[in-house]
Amino acid sequence: MVSHSTPPPDPSGSAGHDAFHPDLPGHDDSGDDADGRELPLHARLHHIRADALDGDTAQTGGMRRFAAISGSSVGSRRIWTGQTHVAARTASSNHHHGDSETAIHVVKGHPEFVFLDDSSGAAEEIRIRTSPGDYIFVPPFVPHREENPSADEEAVVVIARSTQEAIVVNLPELYVLGDEPDAG
């Protein structure tokens, strides 16, 4: 059996170049290695500060999306993550996220997620009420909307998508997946 051990960190911080933490003291933010070579995006970790989220994303009325991890920000190939903020007494437009799977983690507030279900034989609106710490999974192409019924508290969620960019297809109405309205 082979044993691998990692030496304890040098408390002086002088144990060599730390390419994975370019913002630590003594390191610039260039992404270069110790020899000055540019590291490829997939050869280092990326730190996206909370105050550096990108608001130049696909939007839906009633909410603001901010990208943290994306193909354009860090070169991700199969994932997008970010935050969505929904003001008090606000509902988003109806929308879906194309072929992207979406995982949602509720951070603040009590947002509600609304979609149509016809498993009982007739389409009915389903409303999922959430609390901080809850998770929601949205399958690809499922029309839905987010609502924040609070009179005074913004809702904030963290989103992870299975595509490198935020896909948003705004819709005029909700429909049951498989019963898409005619485009004509």
N, C-alpha and C positions, 0 to 999 in steps of 0.2 A: 504494500500500500504506500502510495506516495503522499506525503504531507506537504501542503503549501501553507506558508505563513507569511503574513504581511508585517513588515517591521512597524513599530509604533511611529506615529508622526513626529517629526522633529519640531519641538515647541518653538524653536527660533524662527521657523518659517523659511529657513535657508536651504532646504533639502532639494532644491532644483526647481525647474520651471513647472508650473501648474497650468497646463494648456486648457484644462477643463474649467478653470475659474479665472477668466481674463480680467475680472474686476477686483481681484484681491490686490492688496498693496504690492507695488513693484511690478505690476503687469499692466500692459495696455489692453485696449479692447479690439485689437486688430485681428485676432484669431490666428496669429502666426505662431509657429512653434519656436523652440529655443534657438534654432538656426536661422530664423527669419523667413522660413518657408510658409506660405499660406496653407493652413489646414483646410481640407475639404469640409463642407458643412456636416457630413456624416462621420467625421473623425473627432468630433469634440462635442461636449455638452453645451447647451445654450441656456442662458438665464434671461428670462423675460420679466422685467420688473413690473409690478402692478401699475405703476404710473406710465408705462410704455406700451400699453395695449393699443392696438390699431383699430380705430373706429371707421376706417375706410373699407367696410365690408358690405355684403349684400344685406339689405335691410327689409324689414316688414313694418308696415304702419303700426304704431303703438308700442314699439320696442326699439332698443338700441343694442346692436351686437358689437362686441369688441374682440378682435382676434388676438390670441396669445401665441399659439403654435400653429403655423400654417406652412404651406409650400413656399410662399414668398418671404415669410419672416425667418424661417430656420431651415428650409429645404426639406420639410417633412414630405414623405411620399404617400402615406396611407392614413394620415390622421390630421384632424383639425381640432383645436380646443380654443375656448374663449369664454367670455361672459356675456350674458344678456341681462339687461336692466329693463324692467317694466314699471312705469310710474304707477302711483296709486290711482285707483278707479280707471284703469286702462285695459283695453283688450287689443291683442295683435290682430292683424288681418289674417284671414284664413290662408294657409300655405302648406307646402310639403317640402321635403329636402331631397328630392330626386332619388337616386340610387344609394344615398348615404344612410347608414344606420346612425341614430343619434341617441346618445346617453346624456341624461340631464341630472345634475345634482343640485338640489335646492340649498342655497346658502343663507338667504334672508327672505323673510316674508312668507306668505301662504299663497303662492300662485296656483291657478287652476288650469288644467289641460283638458281641452274639449275636442272630441272627435265623434263621428257617427259610427254606430254598430248596427248590423242587421241580423245578428245571430238568432234573434227571437222571431224573425220573419218579416219584420218591418223596421225600417231605419229609425233609430232613436239616438238622441244626443246623449253622450256619456260625458260626465264631468268628473275629473279626478282632482280632489282637493289635497294639497300637499302642505308639509311643514318643513322647516329647516332640518337637513340631514336626510330627507327622502330622495329617492332616485326615480326617474321615469325613463322608459325605453320607448323610442319612436322608430318603428320599422320603416324601411324605404318606401317612399311614395305615399304614405298615409297622410291624408289631409287632416289638419288640426289647427288649433289656435291656442295661444296662452292668454290668460286673463289674470289681472290682479284686482280683486274686489275690495282690497283694503282702502279705507277712507284716507289714510295718511302715511302708509308705509310702502316704500319702493320694494319690489321683489327683485332678487338677484339670484341667477342660477349660473352654474358652470356647465358648459356644454362640451362634449367630445363627439366628433363625427368620424366616420370611417373613410372619409375622403380628405384630401389635403387642403381643400378650400371649403368655405361655407356655401353650400348649395341652397338657394332659397327660391322656390317657385310660388309666387303669390297667386291666390285663387279668388274668384268672385264668390264662391260658396263652398261649404263643406259637402263632401259626398263620400259614400262608402267605397273603399278601394275595390276596383273591378266594375263599378257603376259610374265611370267617368262621364261627365256631361259631353255632348257633342261639341266639337270645336267650331262647327260651322254655324 
